[in-house]
Each structure stands twice: as structure tokens, then as C-alpha cells.
Amino acid sequence: MSAPRRIPCSDQSLTRNDPLYGTASAGHAWALLELSGGWGQSAFLESPGIIDRELGRQICRRIEAAGMRVTAIRRPGRRPAAPRWRWFVARCDEGSEALYRGEVNDARDYLDIALDGSDGELTAGPLVAVCAHGKHDQCCAVRGRGAAAAIASQYPEFVWECSHLGGDRFAATMLVLPEGLCYGRVDSTDSAGLVRLYLDRRLDNRYLRGRTCLPHVVQAAQYFAREALGEDRIDALSPLRVQHLEGGIHHVELAADPEPVRVVVAEEMSEPLQSMCRASVRGRVRTYVLVSMRSR
């Protein structure tokens, strides 16, 4: 008798209606390196037709030692006959966002790029990266590739497929740089419309997981404030102060007009769930609920 079919993690998440907010992957700075072709479970360590394993390890160690996130990228659609080796470096902290780009001759040259982006070209962007890393999680392949293709039909210059971003259960996941806007379930909405909003300096709070440069509790507080105030500007509701109390209670003060907004958020743990398709053990994840919100 064959084993019962396992329900994909993203389908399970939709059924549970897992909250998206407060779940953005952490990252104040990102290095995105082009690796054209099919990736293994680890894009840099298990893609022998593209990059040598030891070289991939050296590249990742160098970038991660600088406190940066490293991600592989490739253009959606058919793979080019001759590979290119384009790179991007993004700084995501509020008020100092920047995106640099460049190109090298081969993968080994990734070891020599300046990790502050200074030997590249400053670009206005955006860079839109949609996780389509099927060998890491099947949901990313099924949902991510379709979302990337939909965006590419309208904004081909901005969009890339990327390797694992985190939050597989929220596939299709998307990262918009340099601000570090992390979205989930973008295949269930007008994914190209999210890019259109970005170009107007706005966002869709329903699908936003948070900004990668902000702590999870601040991401959650911003969600609650945006929902209550109808605020969709990317640059609104910057954190002014965060106070962590006993019992998982957090006070987050956000900049607003005419006066700051104080959001009180409680931290809870979910019931055990399957966070990715290949997970063999269910685990609890951190969630946030609104306690109160008021102007100071």
C-alpha cells in the first residue's frame, strides 16, 4: 500500500490561515549572485553543473562573515546558452537603503567583489526576487515560478527567481530590494500589481510579511497599525522605541502624524505545524496578537 499523499506545506498554511505578518526573514544587507541553471537543495553547495562546491562554500562564508544574507538568483524562463555572472548588493536599513549592481567574468570572481557594493554601480532598482527553489521546497517551485513569470510579463527588468528566502509555507514568497520588503502568498494575488504599488512607494499590507531589517515584533506592530489607520506608504510608521516586558508583552512606538502610535503586542507560540514540505517533525512557531493600540 502506498503512503498517503502529503499535503504541501503552503496548502496547510492556507487552511490554517497562518498570519503572514511578523515573519519576514532577517537581513540588514543582502548579496544576490547570479547562478543560471538548476539548483540543488543548496544552491551554492549542491549545484555541480553551475558552481564548484568548495568555491560555493568560500563565497557563502565570506558574505555571511560580513553579517549579510547571500542568495542565488537567475532570470525567469529559458536558461541562457552562455552564463552571465551578475551580482547585487543591497543595504536595507531605513533611511540608508541602497542597491548596487555589477558583473564579473566567472563565479570565482564573486570572492573579490566589494561587499559594500562600492565597486559596482548604484541603481534605483527595484530588485524583485521570487523564491523558485524547487529542490528546497516543492511549494516554491509550483507557486514561485508562476508568480515570477507573471511579474516578468510586465516588469522583466526587475524580476529574478531566487533561492531559499525562508517561510516556505508562505509560498510564493517575494523580496523587494533595497527596502527589504518581504511578501508571502504572492501567487494568490496580482503579483505584478505589488511591484506597481512599490513604484508608487506603497505596499499591500495583506501580503506583507514585514521588512527584513526590522525585528519581528516591530513587523507585527506595523501590520496592526497599518490595518487600523489604512496606511500603505512604504516609509510610514518607522519604529521609535521598543520595550520588551515579562510574559512576552512588547510595547512598540511608531512614528505617525499628528502623533506617534503605541502598539502593545503579545507574543504567543502556535500549535505544532509543518513549516516546510520536507520537515519530518512538526514544530511550534512564534506568532503575535494585538493587545491594544493608541496614540501617545
ZIVENJO-V803546 format. One record per residue. SS is DSSP state (@ for helix, = for strand, . for the rest). PSI is psi as a letter, one per 40 degrees, with the letter a starting at -180 (none if undefined). NEAR is the number of other ideal C-beta (glycine too) atoms within 10 Angstrom. Layout:
ss=SS psi=PSI near=NEAR
ss=SS psi=PSI near=NEAR
//
This chain:
ss=. psi=h near=3
ss=. psi=i near=4
ss=. psi=i near=5
ss=. psi=i near=6
ss=. psi=h near=6
ss=. psi=h near=12
ss=. psi=h near=11
ss=. psi=i near=20
ss=@ psi=d near=24
ss=@ psi=d near=28
ss=@ psi=d near=16
ss=@ psi=d near=17
ss=@ psi=d near=23
ss=@ psi=d near=14
ss=@ psi=d near=9
ss=@ psi=e near=12
ss=. psi=f near=7
ss=. psi=h near=21
ss=. psi=h near=17
ss=. psi=d near=23
ss=. psi=i near=23
ss=. psi=f near=23
ss=. psi=e near=24
ss=. psi=h near=28
ss=. psi=i near=18
ss=. psi=h near=14
ss=. psi=h near=22
ss=. psi=d near=16
ss== psi=i near=23
ss== psi=i near=25
ss== psi=h near=23
ss== psi=h near=23
ss== psi=h near=25
ss== psi=h near=20
ss=. psi=g near=21
ss=. psi=h near=17
ss=. psi=a near=14
ss=. psi=h near=13
ss=. psi=i near=25
ss=. psi=a near=18
ss=. psi=d near=15
ss=. psi=h near=18
ss=. psi=d near=27
ss=. psi=d near=26
ss=. psi=e near=17
ss=. psi=f near=14
ss=. psi=g near=21
ss=. psi=d near=10
ss=. psi=e near=8
ss=. psi=d near=21
ss=. psi=h near=25
ss=. psi=h near=14
ss=@ psi=d near=14
ss=@ psi=d near=9
ss=@ psi=d near=16
ss=@ psi=d near=25
ss=@ psi=d near=14
ss=@ psi=d near=15
ss=@ psi=d near=20
ss=@ psi=d near=18
ss=@ psi=d near=11
ss=@ psi=d near=17
ss=@ psi=d near=23
ss=@ psi=d near=12
ss=@ psi=d near=9
ss=. psi=e near=12
ss=. psi=f near=10
ss=. psi=i near=18
ss== psi=i near=21
ss== psi=h near=21
ss== psi=i near=25
ss== psi=i near=25
ss== psi=i near=22
ss== psi=i near=24
ss=. psi=i near=17
ss=. psi=i near=20
ss=. psi=a near=12
ss=. psi=i near=6
ss=. psi=i near=11
ss=. psi=i near=11
ss=. psi=d near=6
ss=. psi=h near=5
ss=. psi=i near=15
ss=. psi=i near=13
ss== psi=g near=18
ss== psi=i near=18
ss== psi=i near=19
ss== psi=i near=24
ss== psi=h near=26
ss== psi=h near=30
ss== psi=h near=19
ss=. psi=e near=23
ss=. psi=h near=15
ss=. psi=h near=14
ss=. psi=e near=6
ss=. psi=f near=10
ss=. psi=i near=17
ss== psi=i near=17
ss== psi=h near=23
ss== psi=i near=23
ss== psi=i near=17
ss== psi=a near=18
ss== psi=i near=13
ss== psi=i near=19
ss=. psi=d near=8
ss=. psi=i near=11
ss=@ psi=d near=19
ss=@ psi=d near=14
ss=@ psi=e near=13
ss=@ psi=d near=24
ss=@ psi=e near=12
ss=. psi=e near=9
ss=. psi=i near=22
ss=. psi=h near=11
ss=. psi=e near=16
ss=. psi=e near=13
ss=. psi=e near=22
ss=. psi=e near=11
ss=. psi=e near=13
ss=. psi=a near=19
ss== psi=h near=10
ss== psi=h near=11
ss=. psi=i near=16
ss=. psi=d near=6
ss=. psi=a near=20
ss=. psi=i near=21
ss== psi=h near=21
ss== psi=h near=27
ss== psi=h near=27
ss== psi=h near=32
ss== psi=h near=32
ss=. psi=f near=27
ss=. psi=g near=25
ss=. psi=d near=17
ss=. psi=e near=18
ss=. psi=d near=22
ss=. psi=h near=27
ss=@ psi=d near=18
ss=@ psi=d near=26
ss=@ psi=d near=29
ss=@ psi=d near=18
ss=@ psi=d near=17
ss=@ psi=d near=26
ss=@ psi=d near=28
ss=@ psi=d near=19
ss=@ psi=d near=17
ss=@ psi=d near=30
ss=@ psi=d near=28
ss=@ psi=d near=16
ss=@ psi=d near=21
ss=@ psi=d near=25
ss=@ psi=d near=21
ss=@ psi=d near=12
ss=@ psi=d near=14
ss=@ psi=g near=17
ss=. psi=d near=11
ss=. psi=e near=9
ss=. psi=d near=19
ss== psi=i near=27
ss== psi=i near=23
ss== psi=i near=25
ss== psi=i near=27
ss=. psi=a near=26
ss=. psi=h near=21
ss=. psi=e near=29
ss=. psi=i near=19
ss=. psi=f near=27
ss=@ psi=d near=28
ss=@ psi=e near=26
ss=@ psi=e near=29
ss=. psi=i near=32
ss=. psi=h near=28
ss=. psi=i near=36
ss== psi=i near=29
ss== psi=h near=30
ss== psi=h near=26
ss== psi=i near=25
ss=. psi=e near=24
ss=. psi=e near=23
ss=. psi=f near=26
ss== psi=h near=25
ss== psi=h near=26
ss== psi=i near=29
ss=. psi=i near=29
ss=. psi=f near=24
ss=@ psi=e near=29
ss=@ psi=e near=21
ss=@ psi=e near=14
ss=. psi=a near=15
ss=. psi=g near=14
ss=@ psi=d near=27
ss=@ psi=d near=19
ss=@ psi=d near=14
ss=@ psi=d near=22
ss=@ psi=d near=20
ss=@ psi=d near=13
ss=@ psi=d near=17
ss=@ psi=d near=21
ss=@ psi=d near=10
ss=. psi=e near=10
ss=. psi=f near=12
ss== psi=i near=16
ss=. psi=i near=22
ss=. psi=h near=17
ss=. psi=d near=17
ss=. psi=d near=15
ss=. psi=e near=21
ss== psi=h near=24
ss== psi=d near=28
ss== psi=i near=27
ss== psi=h near=24
ss=. psi=d near=25
ss=. psi=e near=21
ss=. psi=i near=24
ss=. psi=i near=18
ss=@ psi=d near=20
ss=@ psi=d near=23
ss=@ psi=d near=23
ss=@ psi=d near=24
ss=@ psi=d near=28
ss=@ psi=d near=31
ss=@ psi=d near=26
ss=@ psi=d near=24
ss=@ psi=d near=24
ss=@ psi=d near=21
ss=@ psi=d near=21
ss=@ psi=d near=14
ss=@ psi=d near=12
ss=@ psi=e near=15
ss=. psi=f near=7
ss=. psi=h near=18
ss=. psi=e near=15
ss== psi=h near=11
ss=. psi=d near=18
ss=. psi=e near=12
ss=. psi=i near=18
ss=. psi=f near=22
ss=. psi=i near=15
ss== psi=h near=20
ss== psi=d near=14
ss== psi=i near=11
ss== psi=h near=16
ss== psi=h near=11
ss== psi=h near=12
ss== psi=i near=10
ss=. psi=i near=5
ss=. psi=e near=6
ss=. psi=f near=14
ss== psi=h near=13
ss== psi=h near=21
ss== psi=h near=17
ss== psi=h near=27
ss== psi=h near=17
ss== psi=i near=25
ss=. psi=h near=13
ss=. psi=i near=18
ss=. psi=h near=9
ss=. psi=e near=5
ss=. psi=i near=9
ss=. psi=i near=17
ss== psi=h near=23
ss== psi=h near=20
ss== psi=h near=27
ss== psi=h near=17
ss== psi=h near=25
ss== psi=h near=17
ss== psi=h near=17
ss== psi=i near=12
ss== psi=h near=11
ss=. psi=i near=15
ss=. psi=i near=8
ss=. psi=h near=11
ss== psi=i near=16
ss=. psi=h near=19
ss=. psi=e near=22
ss=. psi=i near=19
ss=. psi=d near=20
ss=. psi=e near=13
ss=. psi=h near=14
ss=. psi=e near=5
ss=. psi=h near=7
ss=. psi=i near=11
ss== psi=i near=11
ss=. psi=i near=12
ss=. psi=i near=15
ss== psi=h near=14
ss== psi=i near=17
ss== psi=i near=23
ss== psi=i near=11
ss== psi=h near=16
ss== psi=d near=13
ss== psi=i near=11
ss== psi=h near=18
ss== psi=i near=8
ss== psi=i near=9
ss=. psi=none near=11
//
